[in-house]
Amino acid sequence: MTKFFVMLAVMAAAIFMIATGAKANVYITVDKSEQRMYVETPDATFVWDVSTGRKGHTTPSGSYQPYMLKTMHYSSKYNNAPMPHSIFFYGGYAIHATSETNKLGRTASHGCVRLHPKNARWLYRLVKDYGKDNTYIRIVE
């Protein structure tokens, strides 16, 4: 999906939220085909490379809101793998930092959305400050 269509989808979501009375402040769109994340706040827009699920470990598409934030989480499913600055959005799936920054921009995870540690820390703080109820995550093919 081109950046234009992703931004169009984000704008449509924002219009929907305004029309229905919801007051969202943070919109996160993950484009799996581009391996990019678009973050929109009232003040700025950011674009970052990510790694989503590799073959056999799909990252779920859909619209979500975060349900749990953990500064440091260790995966109970994958050998206690560290998941710093985790933003959980569906079951055990989260947006979190990775030490494998050389794999950003291509599929490489077990299904989570992985970010550069600096970006994950910033996004975690942003979601914490604005609140889970004011954050919307959309994952598209």
C-alpha positions in Angstrom: 0.0 0.0 0.0 1.4 3.4 -0.9 2.0 6.0 1.7 -0.9 8.0 0.2 -3.4 5.3 0.8 -2.1 4.6 4.3 -2.4 8.3 5.2 -5.9 8.3 3.6 -6.9 5.4 5.8 -5.6 7.2 8.9 -7.5 10.3 7.9 -10.7 8.3 7.4 -10.3 6.7 10.8 -9.8 10.2 12.3 -12.9 11.5 10.6 -14.9 8.5 11.9 -13.7 9.0 15.4 -14.6 12.7 15.3 -18.0 12.0 13.8 -18.8 9.4 16.5 -17.6 11.6 19.3 -14.5 9.7 20.1 -11.5 11.8 20.9 -8.4 9.9 19.7 -5.1 11.5 19.9 -2.7 8.9 18.6 -3.1 6.9 15.4 -0.7 4.1 14.7 -0.9 2.4 11.3 1.4 -0.6 10.5 1.7 -1.4 6.8 2.9 -5.0 6.6 3.5 -4.8 2.8 5.9 -1.8 3.3 7.2 -2.9 6.7 6.5 0.7 8.0 4.7 2.3 10.9 3.0 5.7 10.6 2.3 7.5 13.8 0.1 10.5 13.9 -0.3 12.8 16.9 -2.0 16.1 17.1 1.4 17.7 16.6 3.3 15.6 14.2 3.5 12.5 11.9 6.4 10.0 12.1 7.3 7.1 9.8 9.5 4.2 11.0 10.7 0.9 9.7 9.3 -2.2 11.5 9.6 -5.9 11.4 6.3 -7.9 11.4 5.7 -11.6 11.4 7.7 -13.8 9.1 6.3 -16.7 7.2 4.3 -19.0 9.5 4.1 -16.3 12.2 1.6 -13.7 10.9 1.0 -10.4 12.5 -2.8 -10.1 12.8 -4.4 -7.4 10.6 -7.2 -5.3 12.0 -8.1 -2.4 14.2 -7.2 -2.4 17.9 -6.6 -0.4 21.0 -3.8 -1.1 23.4 -4.9 -3.1 26.5 -1.7 -3.3 28.4 1.7 -1.4 28.6 4.8 -3.0 30.1 8.1 -1.3 30.3 9.8 -4.7 30.2 8.1 -8.0 29.3 9.6 -11.4 28.8 7.9 -13.8 26.4 6.6 -16.9 28.0 6.2 -18.4 24.6 9.6 -17.7 23.1 12.4 -18.6 25.6 11.9 -15.6 27.8 12.8 -13.3 24.9 12.9 -9.6 26.1 10.2 -7.3 24.8 11.1 -3.8 26.0 8.5 -1.0 25.9 5.7 -3.4 25.0 2.3 -2.1 23.9 0.0 -5.1 23.8 -2.9 -4.8 21.3 -4.3 -8.4 20.8 -3.7 -11.5 22.8 0.1 -11.9 23.2 0.8 -9.6 20.2 2.6 -6.3 21.0 4.5 -3.5 19.5 7.9 -3.5 21.2 11.6 -2.7 20.8 14.1 -5.1 19.2 17.9 -5.5 19.5 17.9 -6.9 15.9 17.7 -3.5 14.3 19.4 -4.8 11.2 16.2 -6.7 10.4 13.9 -3.7 10.5 12.2 -3.1 7.2 11.5 -6.8 6.5 9.5 -9.6 8.1 11.4 -11.2 10.9 9.3 -11.6 14.0 7.1 -14.2 15.5 4.1 -11.9 15.0 4.8 -8.9 17.1 5.6 -5.5 15.5 9.2 -4.7 16.3 10.7 -1.2 16.4 14.1 0.4 16.9 14.6 0.8 20.6 14.6 4.6 20.4 11.3 4.6 18.5 9.7 2.0 20.8 10.7 4.0 23.9 9.2 7.2 22.4 6.0 5.4 21.2 5.6 3.7 24.6 5.8 7.1 26.4 3.4 8.7 23.9 0.8 6.0 24.4 1.3 6.2 28.2 0.9 10.0 28.1 -2.1 10.2 25.8 -3.7 7.0 27.3 -4.7 3.6 25.9 -8.2 4.8 25.4 -7.0 7.6 23.1 -4.7 5.4 21.0 -5.8 3.5 17.9 -3.7 0.9 16.1 -4.5 -0.3 12.6 -2.6 -3.1 11.0 -3.0 -3.4 7.2 -1.8 -5.8 4.6 
